[in-house]
Amino acid sequence: MPQRTASYDYYLILASVVVLFAISAICIYGMFSFKFAQVQNMAPALKYAHMDRLNAIVAPFVVALITILGICIPKRLLPTHWLNRFAVLLLTVAGTVGFAFGAKTALLLILAASLLLQFAVLALALTGSQRIRFERTGYWLRLGSTLMHLGLILFVLDLYFYPYPTLHLALFWATTGATTLGMLFCFYAQPLANLLQPENKEHPACTE
Amino acid sequence: MEILNDSLLTFTAAGRIILAILTGVAAFSTLWGCVNLCRRQPLLPRISAPLLVCAATLFLAGFALIIWLHGQIHQLLPLVLPDELVPWLNRQLAAINRSAAYGLPLYDPAAPPRYLLPPWLENEKYFFWFLCSAIMALFAHRRMASHRFRAALHLLLAIQVGIILLAANPFAAPLPRFFAEISPWFAEAAPIRKFGLFMQLYPKLTFYYNAHYMWVHPPLLFLSYSAITIVFITSCLMLSRRDPAVETLGYDFAKLGFLALTTGMLLGYPWALKAWGPNWWWDPKICSSIMLWAVFSTYLHTRLYANKPVMWYFSSFLGILSFAAMLFTLLASFFFPGEHTFQ
């Protein structure tokens, strides 16, 4: 079992937990509202209105999740004091863009920034660089964690491109590939390291 | 349909024998589980593993029998149309395909459509789920020698056998909804009625029964349900004692469960687009699955800090909550309307 003390990561995890709980609660509300409103028997226009209403309810929490993601990703690259500055800068720029061009553009900006940074983290993880900051060590574990978070960003970005079927499906398969590979690398880092580098069995390539 | 009668009789008779033996094993498991759960010292520890091996073997035998029946359905029940209807049908299918995002294959008289049913339809899905649980229980049993933990595994297995016997027996009346759907086809002789029935059966055959996604989306979810059940047992044990070995065992199953749950849910998405189109967001089952994923994902995040006493108990509470969310997700299919409903 990992031994950890409170850190920036810890508070980001607590924030993610709160947002995920809120999304869960909205999902339960969505189930009951679907049943009691008999949405399955509604005309398509009313069905879309129901979906729009629930989208509007969940939107602030998805925005919060995207923002946490936006703050979470550079923590691999920057020390804490720079991270705070980056978070303030990101929120200021997103707020300004949101005010000028609308919330969707601001979210796209956060997602694009997150995606670029995550690709940078991925490149560093792939080369085995020690410059990225992970609480856990090990090549496959870091690569897996990076891919999982890349999958999450791609998934949210994919929802953004829902009206464009070809791009939407291509992004979806990229999401699925990144997430599944990420989970395999992250959860089974040690067996994978043993499989690929059997001579390193006594010097594990990962620790949790 | 008469052509399948012999196979159905064999299936039911063999299934009855398997279930009778499984009931006996489950009775011993219940007894062993109850006694050992209450005792400080283990009683007859040596029979624990053989009982679980017996149960897993019987589940495997039952599953093989289900696969055999599906093979018989594939071989003996093709949807053969009278030759004079084929050109007309293919013109209709071509016209439908022109305006559909995902088309139906044209009818080929040399190779008429056949059902390739996955072995987790209707009540069979519970049998598959509990088969996965029995195999996972064996692995968990090997990893942890605690007699109380093992007793919990036995009781879990007994409850699952009870569910199969009382509410979800796949052998007593095999695939009732599937056979209710296809029976009119095999009873009907008039070509025009046959054409109408074909147009009802063929889309469901293509997009549901024979869909490639059917072979990955449901089994991955049932695999995750089994892993979450083991996480539930370890989480309950974590509440009673702070043993890192229990937490590590739970985490190992949680990793497998999360991998299967996430991949399974993701692979349901393109299938839903193909089979239902875009109009299914906020479907109750989708909502409950996202809720389950969010709770389970929270459990995986909090266990990173399980060295803190508060987080230890919070993490075990979330493990139990994930199990409750899983049950809720399963039961949602019965009580909430929508695309996944079992109503």
Interface residues (C-beta under 8 A of the other chain):
Chain A: M1 P2 Q3 R4 Y10 I13 S16 V17 L20 F21 I23 S24 C27 I28 G30 M31 F34 K35 Q38 V39 Q40 P44 K47 Y48 H50 M51 L54 N55 P165 L169 F172 T175 T176 T179 T180 M183 L184 F187 Y188
Chain B: A101 P244 E247 T248 K255 L256 F258 L259 T262 T263 L266 L267 Y269 P270 L273 N279 W281 W282 D283 P284 C287 S288 I290 M291 A294 V295 S297 T298 H301 T302 L304 Y305 A306 N307 K308 A325 A332 F335 F336 P337 G338
